[in-house]
Amino acid sequence: MPKPKSDRDSWRLQVDRLGEAQARPGQFDARAPSGFDEIVVGKWLHLERMNTAGWWLRLGDREADIIVKPDGTAEVTWREEGF
């Protein structure tokens, strides 16, 4: 795979397939049952599943914890300090 020209060209999507993490930079294959686990775009976006209801988000220099409630709504808590 060619090296990205810059951080803007770099991305990674990770899914779990049958209990095994599948991480392939620049590729995505969802032919088998899978669940979204993580997406990273350059250095400006990182969204990662922490458990069944919890997510961690880094957007630019800000971080947030996200809890998805049983009714499908989300509670977002922005951290005071960036990373």
PDB file of N, CA, C and O in Angstrom:
ATOM      1  N   MET A   1       0.842  -1.183   0.000  1.00  0.00           N
ATOM      2  CA  MET A   1       0.000   0.000   0.000  1.00  0.00           C
ATOM      3  C   MET A   1       0.885   1.244   0.000  1.00  0.00           C
ATOM      4  O   MET A   1       1.840   1.307   0.774  1.00  0.00           O
ATOM      5  N   PRO A   2       0.594   2.241  -0.850  1.00  0.00           N
ATOM      6  CA  PRO A   2       1.409   3.455  -0.891  1.00  0.00           C
ATOM      7  C   PRO A   2       1.294   4.241   0.411  1.00  0.00           C
ATOM      8  O   PRO A   2       0.243   4.255   1.053  1.00  0.00           O
ATOM      9  N   LYS A   3       2.371   4.885   0.784  1.00  0.00           N
ATOM     10  CA  LYS A   3       2.374   5.715   1.989  1.00  0.00           C
ATOM     11  C   LYS A   3       1.516   6.960   1.751  1.00  0.00           C
ATOM     12  O   LYS A   3       1.595   7.563   0.681  1.00  0.00           O
ATOM     13  N   PRO A   4       0.679   7.362   2.756  1.00  0.00           N
ATOM     14  CA  PRO A   4      -0.130   8.570   2.590  1.00  0.00           C
ATOM     15  C   PRO A   4       0.745   9.798   2.343  1.00  0.00           C
ATOM     16  O   PRO A   4       1.848   9.899   2.880  1.00  0.00           O
ATOM     17  N   LYS A   5       0.252  10.721   1.536  1.00  0.00           N
ATOM     18  CA  LYS A   5       0.986  11.942   1.235  1.00  0.00           C
ATOM     19  C   LYS A   5       1.067  12.856   2.453  1.00  0.00           C
ATOM     20  O   LYS A   5       2.051  13.573   2.634  1.00  0.00           O
ATOM     21  N   SER A   6       0.036  12.827   3.280  1.00  0.00           N
ATOM     22  CA  SER A   6       0.002  13.651   4.483  1.00  0.00           C
ATOM     23  C   SER A   6      -0.969  13.014   5.464  1.00  0.00           C
ATOM     24  O   SER A   6      -1.627  12.024   5.142  1.00  0.00           O
ATOM     25  N   ASP A   7      -1.059  13.586   6.670  1.00  0.00           N
ATOM     26  CA  ASP A   7      -2.007  13.074   7.663  1.00  0.00           C
ATOM     27  C   ASP A   7      -3.443  13.172   7.165  1.00  0.00           C
ATOM     28  O   ASP A   7      -4.299  12.393   7.584  1.00  0.00           O
ATOM     29  N   ARG A   8      -3.713  14.120   6.279  1.00  0.00           N
ATOM     30  CA  ARG A   8      -5.070  14.262   5.743  1.00  0.00           C
ATOM     31  C   ARG A   8      -5.433  13.073   4.870  1.00  0.00           C
ATOM     32  O   ARG A   8      -6.615  12.778   4.691  1.00  0.00           O
ATOM     33  N   ASP A   9      -4.436  12.384   4.323  1.00  0.00           N
ATOM     34  CA  ASP A   9      -4.683  11.245   3.448  1.00  0.00           C
ATOM     35  C   ASP A   9      -4.700   9.918   4.201  1.00  0.00           C
ATOM     36  O   ASP A   9      -4.944   8.873   3.598  1.00  0.00           O
ATOM     37  N   SER A  10      -4.448   9.943   5.489  1.00  0.00           N
ATOM     38  CA  SER A  10      -4.334   8.721   6.276  1.00  0.00           C
ATOM     39  C   SER A  10      -5.643   8.424   6.995  1.00  0.00           C
ATOM     40  O   SER A  10      -6.220   9.309   7.627  1.00  0.00           O
ATOM     41  N   TRP A  11      -6.119   7.171   6.902  1.00  0.00           N
ATOM     42  CA  TRP A  11      -7.313   6.779   7.647  1.00  0.00           C
ATOM     43  C   TRP A  11      -7.263   5.300   7.943  1.00  0.00           C
ATOM     44  O   TRP A  11      -6.578   4.538   7.260  1.00  0.00           O
ATOM     45  N   ARG A  12      -8.003   4.896   8.979  1.00  0.00           N
ATOM     46  CA  ARG A  12      -8.090   3.492   9.358  1.00  0.00           C
ATOM     47  C   ARG A  12      -9.488   3.239   9.912  1.00  0.00           C
ATOM     48  O   ARG A  12      -9.994   4.023  10.715  1.00  0.00           O
ATOM     49  N   LEU A  13     -10.104   2.154   9.486  1.00  0.00           N
ATOM     50  CA  LEU A  13     -11.394   1.725  10.012  1.00  0.00           C
ATOM     51  C   LEU A  13     -11.212   0.320  10.530  1.00  0.00           C
ATOM     52  O   LEU A  13     -10.736  -0.556   9.808  1.00  0.00           O
ATOM     53  N   GLN A  14     -11.584   0.098  11.769  1.00  0.00           N
ATOM     54  CA  GLN A  14     -11.427  -1.231  12.351  1.00  0.00           C
ATOM     55  C   GLN A  14     -12.794  -1.771  12.732  1.00  0.00           C
ATOM     56  O   GLN A  14     -13.589  -1.081  13.371  1.00  0.00           O
ATOM     57  N   VAL A  15     -13.060  -3.002  12.338  1.00  0.00           N
ATOM     58  CA  VAL A  15     -14.297  -3.683  12.697  1.00  0.00           C
ATOM     59  C   VAL A  15     -13.938  -5.002  13.361  1.00  0.00           C
ATOM     60  O   VAL A  15     -12.846  -5.533  13.162  1.00  0.00           O
ATOM     61  N   ASP A  16     -14.862  -5.521  14.147  1.00  0.00           N
ATOM     62  CA  ASP A  16     -14.683  -6.837  14.737  1.00  0.00           C
ATOM     63  C   ASP A  16     -15.427  -7.842  13.885  1.00  0.00           C
ATOM     64  O   ASP A  16     -16.610  -7.661  13.596  1.00  0.00           O
ATOM     65  N   ARG A  17     -14.745  -8.897  13.481  1.00  0.00           N
ATOM     66  CA  ARG A  17     -15.369  -9.952  12.697  1.00  0.00           C
ATOM     67  C   ARG A  17     -15.272 -11.247  13.484  1.00  0.00           C
ATOM     68  O   ARG A  17     -14.180 -11.765  13.720  1.00  0.00           O
ATOM     69  N   LEU A  18     -16.421 -11.762  13.886  1.00  0.00           N
ATOM     70  CA  LEU A  18     -16.469 -13.025  14.612  1.00  0.00           C
ATOM     71  C   LEU A  18     -15.510 -13.037  15.786  1.00  0.00           C
ATOM     72  O   LEU A  18     -14.823 -14.027  16.039  1.00  0.00           O
ATOM     73  N   GLY A  19     -15.472 -11.899  16.513  1.00  0.00           N
ATOM     74  CA  GLY A  19     -14.651 -11.810  17.709  1.00  0.00           C
ATOM     75  C   GLY A  19     -13.195 -11.493  17.470  1.00  0.00           C
ATOM     76  O   GLY A  19     -12.429 -11.404  18.429  1.00  0.00           O
ATOM     77  N   GLU A  20     -12.783 -11.318  16.231  1.00  0.00           N
ATOM     78  CA  GLU A  20     -11.387 -10.999  15.938  1.00  0.00           C
ATOM     79  C   GLU A  20     -11.306  -9.605  15.324  1.00  0.00           C
ATOM     80  O   GLU A  20     -12.032  -9.288  14.382  1.00  0.00           O
ATOM     81  N   ALA A  21     -10.429  -8.789  15.859  1.00  0.00           N
ATOM     82  CA  ALA A  21     -10.253  -7.451  15.308  1.00  0.00           C
ATOM     83  C   ALA A  21      -9.599  -7.537  13.946  1.00  0.00           C
ATOM     84  O   ALA A  21      -8.624  -8.266  13.765  1.00  0.00           O
ATOM     85  N   GLN A  22     -10.129  -6.802  12.993  1.00  0.00           N
ATOM     86  CA  GLN A  22      -9.596  -6.755  11.631  1.00  0.00           C
ATOM     87  C   GLN A  22      -9.218  -5.311  11.336  1.00  0.00           C
ATOM     88  O   GLN A  22     -10.100  -4.488  11.093  1.00  0.00           O
ATOM     89  N   ALA A  23      -7.948  -4.988  11.352  1.00  0.00           N
ATOM     90  CA  ALA A  23      -7.506  -3.625  11.058  1.00  0.00           C
ATOM     91  C   ALA A  23      -6.639  -3.646   9.813  1.00  0.00           C
ATOM     92  O   ALA A  23      -5.568  -4.252   9.800  1.00  0.00           O
ATOM     93  N   ARG A  24      -7.102  -2.992   8.787  1.00  0.00           N
ATOM     94  CA  ARG A  24      -6.340  -2.893   7.544  1.00  0.00           C
ATOM     95  C   ARG A  24      -6.374  -1.436   7.099  1.00  0.00           C
ATOM     96  O   ARG A  24      -7.412  -0.961   6.639  1.00  0.00           O
ATOM     97  N   PRO A  25      -5.271  -0.724   7.227  1.00  0.00           N
ATOM     98  CA  PRO A  25      -5.279   0.671   6.791  1.00  0.00           C
ATOM     99  C   PRO A  25      -5.760   0.800   5.349  1.00  0.00           C
ATOM    100  O   PRO A  25      -5.257   0.125   4.450  1.00  0.00           O
ATOM    101  N   GLY A  26      -6.741   1.676   5.143  1.00  0.00           N
ATOM    102  CA  GLY A  26      -7.228   1.958   3.807  1.00  0.00           C
ATOM    103  C   GLY A  26      -8.163   0.926   3.218  1.00  0.00           C
ATOM    104  O   GLY A  26      -8.546   1.050   2.055  1.00  0.00           O
ATOM    105  N   GLN A  27      -8.549  -0.101   3.984  1.00  0.00           N
ATOM    106  CA  GLN A  27      -9.431  -1.136   3.457  1.00  0.00           C
ATOM    107  C   GLN A  27     -10.579  -1.395   4.421  1.00  0.00           C
ATOM    108  O   GLN A  27     -10.461  -1.165   5.624  1.00  0.00           O
ATOM    109  N   PHE A  28     -11.685  -1.876   3.877  1.00  0.00           N
ATOM    110  CA  PHE A  28     -12.839  -2.239   4.700  1.00  0.00           C
ATOM    111  C   PHE A  28     -13.549  -3.399   4.030  1.00  0.00           C
ATOM    112  O   PHE A  28     -13.828  -3.351   2.832  1.00  0.00           O
ATOM    113  N   ASP A  29     -13.840  -4.434   4.790  1.00  0.00           N
ATOM    114  CA  ASP A  29     -14.517  -5.613   4.260  1.00  0.00           C
ATOM    115  C   ASP A  29     -15.560  -6.047   5.277  1.00  0.00           C
ATOM    116  O   ASP A  29     -15.219  -6.473   6.380  1.00  0.00           O
ATOM    117  N   ALA A  30     -16.826  -5.940   4.910  1.00  0.00           N
ATOM    118  CA  ALA A  30     -17.901  -6.287   5.841  1.00  0.00           C
ATOM    119  C   ALA A  30     -18.757  -7.410   5.284  1.00  0.00           C
ATOM    120  O   ALA A  30     -19.973  -7.411   5.476  1.00  0.00           O
ATOM    121  N   ARG A  31     -18.145  -8.363   4.598  1.00  0.00           N
ATOM    122  CA  ARG A  31     -18.908  -9.476   4.046  1.00  0.00           C
ATOM    123  C   ARG A  31     -19.396 -10.421   5.133  1.00  0.00           C
ATOM    124  O   ARG A  31     -20.434 -11.064   4.971  1.00  0.00           O
ATOM    125  N   ALA A  32     -18.664 -10.515   6.237  1.00  0.00           N
ATOM    126  CA  ALA A  32     -19.068 -11.365   7.358  1.00  0.00           C
ATOM    127  C   ALA A  32     -19.715 -10.481   8.425  1.00  0.00           C
ATOM    128  O   ALA A  32     -19.518  -9.266   8.422  1.00  0.00           O
ATOM    129  N   PRO A  33     -20.491 -11.083   9.342  1.00  0.00           N
ATOM    130  CA  PRO A  33     -21.074 -10.275  10.420  1.00  0.00           C
ATOM    131  C   PRO A  33     -19.984  -9.486  11.137  1.00  0.00           C
ATOM    132  O   PRO A  33     -18.954 -10.041  11.521  1.00  0.00           O
ATOM    133  N   SER A  34     -20.217  -8.202  11.313  1.00  0.00           N
ATOM    134  CA  SER A  34     -19.200  -7.363  11.922  1.00  0.00           C
ATOM    135  C   SER A  34     -19.853  -6.263  12.739  1.00  0.00           C
ATOM    136  O   SER A  34     -21.046  -5.994  12.595  1.00  0.00           O
ATOM    137  N   GLY A  35     -19.071  -5.636  13.589  1.00  0.00           N
ATOM    138  CA  GLY A  35     -19.527  -4.514  14.389  1.00  0.00           C
ATOM    139  C   GLY A  35     -18.499  -3.408  14.322  1.00  0.00           C
ATOM    140  O   GLY A  35     -17.300  -3.672  14.402  1.00  0.00           O
ATOM    141  N   PHE A  36     -18.941  -2.195  14.178  1.00  0.00           N
ATOM    142  CA  PHE A  36     -18.056  -1.036  14.090  1.00  0.00           C
ATOM    143  C   PHE A  36     -17.295  -0.879  15.392  1.00  0.00           C
ATOM    144  O   PHE A  36     -17.899  -0.888  16.465  1.00  0.00           O
ATOM    145  N   ASP A  37     -15.984  -0.736  15.318  1.00  0.00           N
ATOM    146  CA  ASP A  37     -15.161  -0.601  16.513  1.00  0.00           C
ATOM    147  C   ASP A  37     -14.410   0.716  16.562  1.00  0.00           C
ATOM    148  O   ASP A  37     -14.361   1.355  17.614  1.00  0.00           O
ATOM    149  N   GLU A  38     -13.827   1.136  15.460  1.00  0.00           N
ATOM    150  CA  GLU A  38     -12.945   2.293  15.503  1.00  0.00           C
ATOM    151  C   GLU A  38     -12.792   2.905  14.119  1.00  0.00           C
ATOM    152  O   GLU A  38     -12.754   2.203  13.108  1.00  0.00           O
ATOM    153  N   ILE A  39     -12.705   4.235  14.100  1.00  0.00           N
ATOM    154  CA  ILE A  39     -12.325   4.929  12.870  1.00  0.00           C
ATOM    155  C   ILE A  39     -11.323   6.012  13.235  1.00  0.00           C
ATOM    156  O   ILE A  39     -11.499   6.739  14.213  1.00  0.00           O
ATOM    157  N   VAL A  40     -10.276   6.108  12.440  1.00  0.00           N
ATOM    158  CA  VAL A  40      -9.239   7.110  12.636  1.00  0.00           C
ATOM    159  C   VAL A  40      -9.012   7.784  11.290  1.00  0.00           C
ATOM    160  O   VAL A  40      -8.805   7.114  10.278  1.00  0.00           O
ATOM    161  N   VAL A  41      -9.051   9.110  11.286  1.00  0.00           N
ATOM    162  CA  VAL A  41      -8.780   9.873  10.073  1.00  0.00           C
ATOM    163  C   VAL A  41      -7.667  10.860  10.405  1.00  0.00           C
ATOM    164  O   VAL A  41      -7.859  11.800  11.176  1.00  0.00           O
ATOM    165  N   GLY A  42      -6.493  10.629   9.805  1.00  0.00           N
ATOM    166  CA  GLY A  42      -5.356  11.509  10.079  1.00  0.00           C
ATOM    167  C   GLY A  42      -5.113  11.628  11.567  1.00  0.00           C
ATOM    168  O   GLY A  42      -5.195  10.646  12.304  1.00  0.00           O
ATOM    169  N   LYS A  43      -4.814  12.842  12.001  1.00  0.00           N
ATOM    170  CA  LYS A  43      -4.620  13.105  13.436  1.00  0.00           C
ATOM    171  C   LYS A  43      -5.763  13.937  14.002  1.00  0.00           C
ATOM    172  O   LYS A  43      -5.700  14.361  15.156  1.00  0.00           O
ATOM    173  N   TRP A  44      -6.819  14.182  13.201  1.00  0.00           N
ATOM    174  CA  TRP A  44      -7.861  15.088  13.654  1.00  0.00           C
ATOM    175  C   TRP A  44      -9.132  14.386  14.125  1.00  0.00           C
ATOM    176  O   TRP A  44      -9.951  15.014  14.795  1.00  0.00           O
ATOM    177  N   LEU A  45      -9.331  13.084  13.794  1.00  0.00           N
ATOM    178  CA  LEU A  45     -10.549  12.376  14.207  1.00  0.00           C
ATOM    179  C   LEU A  45     -10.215  10.963  14.645  1.00  0.00           C
ATOM    180  O   LEU A  45      -9.542  10.219  13.931  1.00  0.00           O
ATOM    181  N   HIS A  46     -10.691  10.600  15.827  1.00  0.00           N
ATOM    182  CA  HIS A  46     -10.526   9.232  16.332  1.00  0.00           C
ATOM    183  C   HIS A  46     -11.770   8.919  17.163  1.00  0.00           C
ATOM    184  O   HIS A  46     -11.998   9.535  18.204  1.00  0.00           O
ATOM    185  N   LEU A  47     -12.572   7.958  16.697  1.00  0.00           N
ATOM    186  CA  LEU A  47     -13.767   7.508  17.401  1.00  0.00           C
ATOM    187  C   LEU A  47     -13.592   6.026  17.674  1.00  0.00           C
ATOM    188  O   LEU A  47     -13.371   5.243  16.750  1.00  0.00           O
ATOM    189  N   GLU A  48     -13.690   5.633  18.946  1.00  0.00           N
ATOM    190  CA  GLU A  48     -13.412   4.249  19.314  1.00  0.00           C
ATOM    191  C   GLU A  48     -14.428   3.730  20.326  1.00  0.00           C
ATOM    192  O   GLU A  48     -14.734   4.387  21.321  1.00  0.00           O
ATOM    193  N   ARG A  49     -14.943   2.535  20.044  1.00  0.00           N
ATOM    194  CA  ARG A  49     -15.867   1.883  20.971  1.00  0.00           C
ATOM    195  C   ARG A  49     -15.070   1.359  22.162  1.00  0.00           C
ATOM    196  O   ARG A  49     -14.067   0.664  21.995  1.00  0.00           O
ATOM    197  N   MET A  50     -15.528   1.700  23.367  1.00  0.00           N
ATOM    198  CA  MET A  50     -14.848   1.263  24.577  1.00  0.00           C
ATOM    199  C   MET A  50     -15.543   0.049  25.190  1.00  0.00           C
ATOM    200  O   MET A  50     -14.891  -0.810  25.783  1.00  0.00           O
ATOM    201  N   ASN A  51     -16.862  -0.021  25.048  1.00  0.00           N
ATOM    202  CA  ASN A  51     -17.672  -1.157  25.502  1.00  0.00           C
ATOM    203  C   ASN A  51     -19.005  -1.080  24.763  1.00  0.00           C
ATOM    204  O   ASN A  51     -19.128  -0.311  23.811  1.00  0.00           O
ATOM    205  N   THR A  52     -19.996  -1.850  25.173  1.00  0.00           N
ATOM    206  CA  THR A  52     -21.243  -1.907  24.398  1.00  0.00           C
ATOM    207  C   THR A  52     -21.973  -0.570  24.320  1.00  0.00           C
ATOM    208  O   THR A  52     -22.664  -0.314  23.334  1.00  0.00           O
ATOM    209  N   ALA A  53     -21.843   0.281  25.319  1.00  0.00           N
ATOM    210  CA  ALA A  53     -22.553   1.561  25.295  1.00  0.00           C
ATOM    211  C   ALA A  53     -21.617   2.762  25.304  1.00  0.00           C
ATOM    212  O   ALA A  53     -22.066   3.890  25.096  1.00  0.00           O
ATOM    213  N   GLY A  54     -20.340   2.548  25.538  1.00  0.00           N
ATOM    214  CA  GLY A  54     -19.413   3.657  25.691  1.00  0.00           C
ATOM    215  C   GLY A  54     -18.489   3.853  24.505  1.00  0.00           C
ATOM    216  O   GLY A  54     -17.993   2.894  23.914  1.00  0.00           O
ATOM    217  N   TRP A  55     -18.270   5.117  24.169  1.00  0.00           N
ATOM    218  CA  TRP A  55     -17.390   5.509  23.073  1.00  0.00           C
ATOM    219  C   TRP A  55     -16.456   6.605  23.552  1.00  0.00           C
ATOM    220  O   TRP A  55     -16.794   7.362  24.462  1.00  0.00           O
ATOM    221  N   TRP A  56     -15.280   6.690  22.940  1.00  0.00           N
ATOM    222  CA  TRP A  56     -14.328   7.767  23.199  1.00  0.00           C
ATOM    223  C   TRP A  56     -14.102   8.487  21.878  1.00  0.00           C
ATOM    224  O   TRP A  56     -13.950   7.848  20.837  1.00  0.00           O
ATOM    225  N   LEU A  57     -14.079   9.818  21.917  1.00  0.00           N
ATOM    226  CA  LEU A  57     -13.931  10.626  20.715  1.00  0.00           C
ATOM    227  C   LEU A  57     -12.813  11.635  20.905  1.00  0.00           C
ATOM    228  O   LEU A  57     -12.741  12.305  21.935  1.00  0.00           O
ATOM    229  N   ARG A  58     -11.935  11.743  19.904  1.00  0.00           N
ATOM    230  CA  ARG A  58     -10.986  12.852  19.837  1.00  0.00           C
ATOM    231  C   ARG A  58     -11.273  13.575  18.536  1.00  0.00           C
ATOM    232  O   ARG A  58     -11.213  12.986  17.457  1.00  0.00           O
ATOM    233  N   LEU A  59     -11.582  14.840  18.647  1.00  0.00           N
ATOM    234  CA  LEU A  59     -11.868  15.677  17.488  1.00  0.00           C
ATOM    235  C   LEU A  59     -10.948  16.888  17.574  1.00  0.00           C
ATOM    236  O   LEU A  59     -11.153  17.776  18.402  1.00  0.00           O
ATOM    237  N   GLY A  60      -9.939  16.918  16.715  1.00  0.00           N
ATOM    238  CA  GLY A  60      -8.933  17.976  16.819  1.00  0.00           C
ATOM    239  C   GLY A  60      -8.191  17.830  18.134  1.00  0.00           C
ATOM    240  O   GLY A  60      -7.606  16.781  18.405  1.00  0.00           O
ATOM    241  N   ASP A  61      -8.210  18.867  18.948  1.00  0.00           N
ATOM    242  CA  ASP A  61      -7.533  18.801  20.243  1.00  0.00           C
ATOM    243  C   ASP A  61      -8.515  18.627  21.405  1.00  0.00           C
ATOM    244  O   ASP A  61      -8.162  18.875  22.558  1.00  0.00           O
ATOM    245  N   ARG A  62      -9.736  18.206  21.107  1.00  0.00           N
ATOM    246  CA  ARG A  62     -10.748  17.982  22.148  1.00  0.00           C
ATOM    247  C   ARG A  62     -11.053  16.503  22.288  1.00  0.00           C
ATOM    248  O   ARG A  62     -10.962  15.753  21.316  1.00  0.00           O
ATOM    249  N   GLU A  63     -11.416  16.077  23.494  1.00  0.00           N
ATOM    250  CA  GLU A  63     -11.796  14.693  23.766  1.00  0.00           C
ATOM    251  C   GLU A  63     -13.167  14.662  24.424  1.00  0.00           C
ATOM    252  O   GLU A  63     -13.536  15.577  25.161  1.00  0.00           O
ATOM    253  N   ALA A  64     -13.917  13.601  24.150  1.00  0.00           N
ATOM    254  CA  ALA A  64     -15.237  13.440  24.752  1.00  0.00           C
ATOM    255  C   ALA A  64     -15.486  11.970  25.057  1.00  0.00           C
ATOM    256  O   ALA A  64     -14.973  11.079  24.381  1.00  0.00           O
ATOM    257  N   ASP A  65     -16.277  11.745  26.082  1.00  0.00           N
ATOM    258  CA  ASP A  65     -16.799  10.416  26.388  1.00  0.00           C
ATOM    259  C   ASP A  65     -18.260  10.422  25.976  1.00  0.00           C
ATOM    260  O   ASP A  65     -18.987  11.376  26.255  1.00  0.00           O
ATOM    261  N   ILE A  66     -18.689   9.358  25.313  1.00  0.00           N
ATOM    262  CA  ILE A  66     -20.058   9.269  24.814  1.00  0.00           C
ATOM    263  C   ILE A  66     -20.679   7.990  25.351  1.00  0.00           C
ATOM    264  O   ILE A  66     -20.097   6.912  25.230  1.00  0.00           O
ATOM    265  N   ILE A  67     -21.851   8.109  25.938  1.00  0.00           N
ATOM    266  CA  ILE A  67     -22.614   6.957  26.405  1.00  0.00           C
ATOM    267  C   ILE A  67     -23.908   6.910  25.599  1.00  0.00           C
ATOM    268  O   ILE A  67     -24.678   7.870  25.594  1.00  0.00           O
ATOM    269  N   VAL A  68     -24.141   5.796  24.922  1.00  0.00           N
ATOM    270  CA  VAL A  68     -25.372   5.610  24.161  1.00  0.00           C
ATOM    271  C   VAL A  68     -26.378   4.918  25.072  1.00  0.00           C
ATOM    272  O   VAL A  68     -26.143   3.805  25.543  1.00  0.00           O
ATOM    273  N   LYS A  69     -27.496   5.589  25.315  1.00  0.00           N
ATOM    274  CA  LYS A  69     -28.525   5.073  26.212  1.00  0.00           C
ATOM    275  C   LYS A  69     -29.386   4.028  25.505  1.00  0.00           C
ATOM    276  O   LYS A  69     -29.398   3.965  24.276  1.00  0.00           O
ATOM    277  N   PRO A  70     -30.101   3.212  26.268  1.00  0.00           N
ATOM    278  CA  PRO A  70     -30.945   2.175  25.666  1.00  0.00           C
ATOM    279  C   PRO A  70     -31.964   2.710  24.656  1.00  0.00           C
ATOM    280  O   PRO A  70     -32.350   1.990  23.736  1.00  0.00           O
ATOM    281  N   ASP A  71     -32.405   3.969  24.817  1.00  0.00           N
ATOM    282  CA  ASP A  71     -33.381   4.532  23.878  1.00  0.00           C
ATOM    283  C   ASP A  71     -32.719   5.070  22.601  1.00  0.00           C
ATOM    284  O   ASP A  71     -33.405   5.600  21.727  1.00  0.00           O
ATOM    285  N   GLY A  72     -31.376   4.937  22.489  1.00  0.00           N
ATOM    286  CA  GLY A  72     -30.671   5.361  21.300  1.00  0.00           C
ATOM    287  C   GLY A  72     -30.128   6.780  21.352  1.00  0.00           C
ATOM    288  O   GLY A  72     -29.381   7.183  20.460  1.00  0.00           O
ATOM    289  N   THR A  73     -30.485   7.541  22.372  1.00  0.00           N
ATOM    290  CA  THR A  73     -29.928   8.887  22.504  1.00  0.00           C
ATOM    291  C   THR A  73     -28.528   8.786  23.108  1.00  0.00           C
ATOM    292  O   THR A  73     -28.162   7.765  23.690  1.00  0.00           O
ATOM    293  N   ALA A  74     -27.759   9.849  22.961  1.00  0.00           N
ATOM    294  CA  ALA A  74     -26.378   9.846  23.446  1.00  0.00           C
ATOM    295  C   ALA A  74     -26.161  10.950  24.470  1.00  0.00           C
ATOM    296  O   ALA A  74     -26.693  12.054  24.349  1.00  0.00           O
ATOM    297  N   GLU A  75     -25.365  10.623  25.477  1.00  0.00           N
ATOM    298  CA  GLU A  75     -24.933  11.603  26.473  1.00  0.00           C
ATOM    299  C   GLU A  75     -23.448  11.860  26.203  1.00  0.00           C
ATOM    300  O   GLU A  75     -22.626  10.950  26.310  1.00  0.00           O
ATOM    301  N   VAL A  76     -23.114  13.100  25.854  1.00  0.00           N
ATOM    302  CA  VAL A  76     -21.740  13.457  25.499  1.00  0.00           C
ATOM    303  C   VAL A  76     -21.157  14.330  26.596  1.00  0.00           C
ATOM    304  O   VAL A  76     -21.745  15.340  26.981  1.00  0.00           O
ATOM    305  N   THR A  77     -19.996  13.931  27.094  1.00  0.00           N
ATOM    306  CA  THR A  77     -19.288  14.697  28.119  1.00  0.00           C
ATOM    307  C   THR A  77     -17.930  15.111  27.555  1.00  0.00           C
ATOM    308  O   THR A  77     -17.054  14.270  27.351  1.00  0.00           O
ATOM    309  N   TRP A  78     -17.760  16.395  27.307  1.00  0.00           N
ATOM    310  CA  TRP A  78     -16.479  16.904  26.794  1.00  0.00           C
ATOM    311  C   TRP A  78     -15.514  17.048  27.949  1.00  0.00           C
ATOM    312  O   TRP A  78     -15.874  17.584  28.997  1.00  0.00           O
ATOM    313  N   ARG A  79     -14.297  16.579  27.773  1.00  0.00           N
ATOM    314  CA  ARG A  79     -13.270  16.684  28.806  1.00  0.00           C
ATOM    315  C   ARG A  79     -12.737  18.113  28.824  1.00  0.00           C
ATOM    316  O   ARG A  79     -12.669  18.785  27.795  1.00  0.00           O
ATOM    317  N   GLU A  80     -12.361  18.560  30.025  1.00  0.00           N
ATOM    318  CA  GLU A  80     -11.880  19.921  30.204  1.00  0.00           C
ATOM    319  C   GLU A  80     -10.573  20.161  29.455  1.00  0.00           C
ATOM    320  O   GLU A  80     -10.394  21.206  28.830  1.00  0.00           O
ATOM    321  N   GLU A  81      -9.672  19.202  29.520  1.00  0.00           N
ATOM    322  CA  GLU A  81      -8.368  19.343  28.885  1.00  0.00           C
ATOM    323  C   GLU A  81      -8.332  18.520  27.607  1.00  0.00           C
ATOM    324  O   GLU A  81      -8.930  17.446  27.542  1.00  0.00           O
ATOM    325  N   GLY A  82      -7.646  19.007  26.609  1.00  0.00           N
ATOM    326  CA  GLY A  82      -7.416  18.236  25.400  1.00  0.00           C
ATOM    327  C   GLY A  82      -6.350  17.193  25.652  1.00  0.00           C
ATOM    328  O   GLY A  82      -5.852  17.068  26.771  1.00  0.00           O
ATOM    329  N   PHE A  83      -5.997  16.446  24.623  1.00  0.00           N
ATOM    330  CA  PHE A  83      -4.984  15.409  24.817  1.00  0.00           C
ATOM    331  C   PHE A  83      -3.594  15.978  24.668  1.00  0.00           C
ATOM    332  O   PHE A  83      -2.611  15.249  24.798  1.00  0.00           O
TER     333      PHE A  83
END
